Amino acid sequence: MLKLIGAMMILLSATLFGFYQAQQYSRRPKQIADLIRSMQRLETEIVYGYTPLKEALEKVAKACAQPVNAIFRYSAEALDQSDARSVQSIWHQAVDEHWKHTSLKAGEQDIIRQLGFTLGLSDSTDQVKHLRLAIQQLQGELEGAQEERKRYESMWRSLGLLMGALIVILMY
């Protein structure tokens, strides 16, 4: 009886691990799309609304879904405090602290970190150029993420169950 319970626990945990990995592949394209919409919203706020950066980041954070909005919210809150840090350092710290809560990979992180070098440093037309470049690069990452999702999502679901079954068979 104890062996049966142990086997069921192993099978269940391996299956859940497979489903977790599949979920990561499913979340990534959605979060990249959220980043793209956020960048487009930020561009709109800067160009058409002539909104200061702090307020634009707040508006984007309110309009964006979790966990991506945490980066914008943290940046807006840090800009509101009266310390002498640059926008670049605040943006990079926001990315560093909140990136681990996303399903995004290093490619997207590099794009977002590069954007931090130009936010708040130049006029609105130059910032729009950098935002559009980031959007274009994220579009490429989105296509790759969708292909990965198609290729690996169902594989991980099956693989988790099969690996659990293999472990149970080898142990007994």
N, C-alpha and C positions, 0 to 999 in steps of 0.2 A: 504494500500500500504506500509506503514511504517512497519507494522507487517511482511509482506512478505519479505521485505528487511532484517529485523532483523533475521528472521528465516533462510534465505539463508546464512547470515553471520555466524550464529551459526553453521549451517550444514557444511559450507565450512571450518570453522576454526577447528571443531572437526575432519573432514575428513583429513585435512592437518596434524593435530597432529598425527593421526593414521599412516599416510604415513611416517611422520618423525620418529616415533618409529620403524616402519618396516625397514626403511632405516638404522637405527642404528644396527639392527640385521643383516642386509645384509653387512654392512661395516666391522663389527668386524672380521669375518673370513679372509677377504682380508687383513686387517691390521696385523693380527697375522701372516699370510703367508709372508707379507712384512718384519716383524720382523725376522722371521726365515731365510729368504733369506739374510737379512742384517747381521745376526749373522754368517751365513755361509761365507759370503763375508769377514767379519772381520777376521774370522778364516783363510781364505785363504791368506789374506794380511799379517797376523802375521806369519804364518807358512812358506808359500812358497815364499812370497815376502820379508820377513824380513823387513817389512815396519815399521817405527816408529809409535807409537800409534796415534799421531796427524795426520799424513798423511793417515794412514789407516782409521781413522774416517772420514776424508775429502772425501776419495774415496768412502766409504760406503754411505755417505750422498748424493753424486752425483748420485750413482747408485740406490738409494732407492726412493720409491714414497712418496709423501706427505701423511699425516702429520707426518709419522714416521721418515722421514729423518731429521726433525727439531731437534730431540734429538741428533743425530750424528753431525749435523752441528754446533749446539750450543757448544757441547763438544769440537769439534776441534777448534772452534774460541776461546773458553775460555782457552784451553791449549796453544794457540798461544800467548796469553797475558802473560806478565811476572809477574803475581802475584804469591804468594807463596801458592796457594791453592792446595790441593791434587786432584788426578784424581777422587777419590771417591766423594769428595764434589762437584766437577764440574759435574760429572755424575748425582748425586742425584739432583742437582739444575736443570740440563737440563730436567730430568724426571719430576720434580715438575712443572716446567714452561710450558712444552709442552704437558704434558699428557692430559690436559683438551681439547685439540684440536683433540683428537683421539676418537674413539668409543670403545676403549679397557677398560677392567674392572680391578678391583683390583688384581685379580689373576695374570694377565700378568704384572701388575706394580710391584708386589712383586718379580717376577722372574727377571725382568730387574733391579730393585734396588739391588737385591742380586748380580747380575753380577758386579755392580759398586764397590763392596768391593774388587774384585780381579783384576780389570783392571789396568794394569800398575804397579802392585806390585811385580809380580813374573816373572819367565822366561816364554818363549813362550809355553813350553809343559804344564805347569800348567795352563796358561791362556786358552789353547785349551781345557783342561779338563773341565774348568768352562763354556766355550762357548758351548761345546757339551752338557753339563748338561742343560744349559739354553735352547738350541734348543730342547732337548728331552722333557723338561717340557712344552715348548711352543707348541710342537706337541700334547701333551695331551690337552692343552687348546684349540687348533684348532679343535680337534675332538668334544669337548664339545660345542664350538661356532657354529659349523656346525649343530649339533643336535638342539641347541636352535633356530638357524635360520629357520630350517625346521618347527619347532614346533610353533614358535611365529610370524614369519614374516607375513604370510597371516592373522593370527588372528588379529594383530594390524591394518591391513588395513581395515578389516571388522568392527572391534570394534570401530574405529574412526567414521566411517559413522553411525553405529548403535547408538553410544552414542550421536552423534549430533542429530539424528532423535528423540531419546528419550527425550532429553532436549527440543527440539522444541515442541514435543507432550505435555510434561508436562507444558510448559509455556503457551500453547494456548489451 
